[in-house]
Amino acid sequence: MSDLKVEPSLRMGMVLAALRTPSFLIGLALTLVFLSAALLSFVWTPYDVTDLEIANKLKTPSATHWFGTDAFGRDIFSMVMIGARTSIAVALIAVGIGIVIGVPLGLLAAARHGALIDEVVMRANDLVFAFPALLMAIMITAVFGPSAVNAIIAIGIFNIPVFARLSRGAALSLWQRDYVLAARVSGKGRTLISAEHILPNITNLLIVQGTIQFSLGILAEAGLAYVGLGTQPPLPSWGRMLSEAQTMIYIAPHLAIFPGLAIVFTVLGLNLMGDGLRDIFDPKLRRAR
C-alpha cells in the first residue's frame, strides 16, 4: 500500500474550492498586486529613488507624484515599489531557510522518535525559540553590522524551529498509518519512508504554514529596518520609511501612510491566502464553517 496520491479529480475539486473561497481570492489578489509591483521595480519605477530633488521635498500626493515625496524630494511611490521587492525577497529567503533546514530536522526527529537525536533536535528548537528574531538580529549585527543579509539570517534561524516542530508533529501521526507500516515491512529505511511517504502527505500543512511565516517575515523585516538593523540606505525599505517619517508625522502624514498601508495590505493578503488554503486543504474545516 502506498501513500495517498492527489488524483486529477481531487485536484479539480481543490481548484473549484479555491474559486469558492473568498478569503483565498482576496488574499491572492492583494498578494499578486505587491508581487507585481516588486517584479516591475526591477525594470521600471516612475522616478529614480537615488535622485535627490530638494526643491520638491514633502510634496503631497498629486498627478506628478502619486504618493507624494519625502524630505529629500524622492518619489514615495517608487520607494514603496522597491520596498516591496526588499521585503518580499528578505521574507521569502528567510522562510526558505526555515523550510530547507527545519523540515528535514523535523522528519528526522519523527523518524527517530524517542531516540537521542529526537531529544537533541527538540531541545535545540527550544533554545532558538528563547531568542526572538529581533534579539537574534541585535546579536548578529553587533558582530557583523546591520544589513539585509543579517536580517535574513536572523529571521531564517527563527523559522527553523517553527517548521521543525510542525513537520515532526505531523509526521508522528503518519508513522502509524497502514501504508507506512507496509513500507517498513517491505524493507524500506526510515529516510526513504520519510521522503517517499511522509513528506508528500504533510506538504499541504507546510504550504499553509509557509504562507503564514511569509507574512510574519515581512513584519519582522519591517521591524528590523525600523530600528536600523535591516536593509540599509540607499535601498528603500518599508520599515525604514516609517522610521524616517515619525518625526514629520504631523507635517507630512503621507510619509507614513503609504508604506504603512503597504505593510498592512501585504500581510493581510498573505494571511487571508493562508486562511483560504487551510480551508481548501481541509474539507472538514470548510464544511464546519
C-alpha positions in Angstrom: 0.0 0.0 0.0 1.4 3.4 -0.9 0.8 6.9 0.3 -2.2 8.9 -0.7 -1.9 10.5 -4.1 -3.6 13.5 -5.4 -5.9 12.3 -8.2 -6.9 14.6 -11.1 -10.5 14.8 -9.8 -9.2 15.8 -6.4 -7.0 18.5 -7.9 -10.0 19.8 -9.8 -12.0 19.8 -6.6 -9.3 21.8 -4.9 -9.3 24.3 -7.7 -13.1 24.7 -7.5 -12.8 25.0 -3.8 -10.3 27.8 -4.2 -12.6 29.7 -6.6 -15.4 29.4 -4.0 -13.2 30.6 -1.1 -13.5 34.5 -0.8 -10.6 34.8 1.7 -8.2 32.9 -0.7 -9.3 35.0 -3.7 -9.0 38.3 -1.9 -5.6 37.3 -0.3 -4.3 36.1 -3.7 -5.3 39.4 -5.4 -3.6 41.5 -2.7 -0.5 39.4 -2.8 -0.3 39.5 -6.6 -0.6 43.3 -6.6 2.5 43.7 -4.4 4.4 40.8 -6.1 3.8 42.5 -9.4 5.0 45.8 -8.0 8.1 44.1 -6.7 8.9 42.5 -10.0 8.1 45.6 -12.0 10.5 47.6 -9.9 13.4 45.6 -11.3 12.8 47.2 -14.7 10.8 50.3 -14.1 9.9 52.9 -11.4 8.3 56.3 -12.1 11.4 58.0 -10.6 15.0 57.1 -9.6 14.9 56.8 -5.8 18.6 57.8 -5.7 17.9 61.2 -7.2 17.5 63.9 -4.6 15.3 66.8 -5.6 15.3 69.1 -2.5 13.1 71.6 -4.4 10.3 69.1 -4.5 10.6 67.9 -0.9 7.5 66.9 1.1 5.1 67.3 -1.8 1.6 65.9 -1.2 0.2 63.2 -3.5 -0.5 64.6 -7.0 -0.7 63.5 -10.6 3.1 64.0 -10.8 4.0 62.2 -7.6 1.1 59.7 -6.8 2.2 59.2 -3.2 4.0 62.5 -2.8 7.7 63.0 -2.0 9.8 62.7 1.1 12.1 65.1 2.9 14.8 64.7 0.2 12.4 65.0 -2.7 12.3 61.3 -3.6 9.2 59.8 -5.0 7.3 57.8 -2.4 5.5 55.6 -4.9 8.8 54.5 -6.4 10.2 53.8 -2.9 7.2 51.7 -2.0 7.6 49.6 -5.2 11.3 48.9 -4.4 10.4 48.4 -0.7 8.1 45.6 -1.8 11.0 44.0 -3.6 13.1 44.3 -0.5 10.5 43.0 1.9 9.4 40.1 -0.3 13.0 39.0 -1.0 14.0 39.0 2.7 10.9 37.2 3.8 11.0 34.7 1.0 14.6 33.7 1.6 14.2 33.6 5.3 11.2 31.3 5.0 13.2 29.2 2.5 15.9 28.8 5.1 13.4 27.6 7.7 11.9 25.1 5.3 15.1 23.7 3.9 16.7 23.2 7.4 13.6 22.8 9.6 11.6 20.2 7.7 14.4 17.7 7.4 15.2 18.1 11.1 11.5 17.6 12.0 11.3 14.5 9.8 14.5 13.1 11.3 13.2 13.7 14.8 9.9 12.0 14.0 11.6 9.0 12.3 13.8 8.6 15.4 11.0 9.3 17.9 12.2 8.7 21.5 15.9 8.4 20.5 18.7 10.8 21.4 18.5 12.6 18.1 14.8 13.4 18.7 15.6 14.9 22.1 18.6 16.9 20.7 16.5 18.4 17.9 13.6 19.4 20.1 15.9 20.9 22.8 17.7 22.9 20.2 14.4 24.2 18.9 13.5 25.3 22.5 16.9 27.1 22.7 16.3 29.0 19.4 12.7 29.9 20.5 14.2 31.6 23.6 15.7 34.2 21.3 13.2 36.3 19.3 14.2 37.4 15.8 14.8 41.0 17.0 17.1 39.9 19.8 18.9 37.5 17.4 19.3 40.3 14.9 20.8 42.5 17.6 23.4 39.8 18.4 24.2 39.2 14.8 24.5 42.8 13.8 26.7 43.5 16.9 29.2 41.2 15.3 28.7 41.6 11.6 26.9 45.0 11.3 23.4 45.8 10.2 22.4 44.7 6.7 19.6 42.9 4.8 21.7 39.7 4.7 21.9 39.7 8.5 18.2 40.3 8.8 17.6 37.3 6.6 19.9 35.1 8.7 18.1 36.2 11.9 14.6 35.7 10.6 15.6 32.4 8.9 17.1 31.0 12.1 13.9 31.8 13.9 11.8 30.0 11.2 13.8 26.7 11.5 12.2 25.5 14.8 8.7 26.5 13.5 8.9 24.2 10.5 10.8 21.5 12.5 8.1 21.3 15.2 5.3 21.4 12.5 6.8 18.6 10.4 7.7 16.5 13.4 4.2 16.7 14.9 2.5 16.0 11.5 5.0 13.1 10.7 4.5 11.4 14.0 0.8 11.0 13.3 1.6 9.3 10.0 4.2 6.8 11.2 1.4 4.6 12.5 -0.6 4.6 9.2 -1.0 1.3 7.4 0.9 2.4 4.3 3.9 3.4 6.3 3.8 0.2 8.3 3.6 -1.7 5.0 6.6 0.3 3.7 8.6 -0.7 6.8 7.7 -4.3 6.4 8.9 -4.2 2.8 12.3 -3.3 3.9 12.4 0.5 3.3 14.6 2.6 5.6 13.3 5.4 7.7 14.9 8.1 5.5 13.3 6.7 2.3 10.0 6.4 4.0 10.2 10.0 5.2 11.0 11.2 1.7 8.5 9.0 -0.2 5.6 8.6 2.1 5.7 11.2 5.0 6.8 14.4 3.2 4.2 14.3 0.4 1.4 13.9 2.9 2.5 16.9 5.0 3.2 19.2 2.1 -0.2 20.9 2.4 0.5 21.8 6.0 3.9 23.2 5.1 2.4 25.3 2.3 -0.1 26.9 4.7 2.5 27.5 7.4 4.9 28.8 4.8 2.3 31.4 3.8 1.8 32.5 7.4 5.5 32.7 8.1 6.0 34.7 4.9 3.7 37.4 6.3 5.4 37.3 9.6 8.8 37.6 7.8 7.6 40.8 6.1 6.6 42.2 9.5 9.9 41.1 11.0 11.9 42.7 8.2 9.9 45.9 8.6 10.5 45.9 12.4 14.3 45.3 12.0 14.5 48.0 9.3 12.6 50.4 11.6 15.2 50.1 14.4 18.0 50.3 11.9 19.1 46.6 11.9 17.7 45.6 8.5 18.0 46.9 4.9 20.4 49.9 4.8 20.4 53.0 2.6 20.2 53.8 -0.3 17.9 50.8 -0.8 14.4 51.7 0.3 12.6 49.6 3.0 9.1 50.0 4.3 10.2 49.8 7.9 12.9 52.4 7.5 10.5 54.7 5.6 8.2 54.5 8.7 11.1 55.3 11.0 12.1 58.3 8.9 8.5 59.5 8.8 7.9 59.5 12.6 9.4 62.9 13.2 7.3 64.5 10.5 4.0 62.7 11.0 2.1 65.9 11.6 3.8 67.9 8.8 3.6 65.2 6.1 1.5 62.3 7.2 1.7 60.7 3.7 5.3 59.7 4.5 3.9 57.1 7.0 0.5 56.4 5.5 1.6 54.7 2.2 4.4 52.4 3.5 2.2 51.6 6.4 -0.7 50.6 4.1 1.7 48.6 2.0 2.7 46.5 5.0 -0.9 46.2 6.2 -2.3 45.0 2.9 0.6 42.7 2.1 0.4 41.0 5.4 -3.4 40.9 5.2 -3.3 39.4 1.8 -0.9 36.6 2.8 -2.9 35.9 6.0 -6.1 35.7 4.0 -4.5 33.4 1.4 -3.1 31.2 4.2 -6.5 31.0 5.8 -8.1 30.2 2.5 -5.5 27.5 1.7 -6.2 25.9 5.1 -9.9 25.7 4.2 -9.1 24.3 0.8 -6.8 21.6 2.1 -9.1 20.7 5.0 -12.6 19.9 3.7 -13.9 19.2 7.2 -12.9 22.7 8.4 -14.6 24.2 5.3 -17.8 22.3 6.0 -17.7 23.4 9.6 -17.7 27.0 8.5 
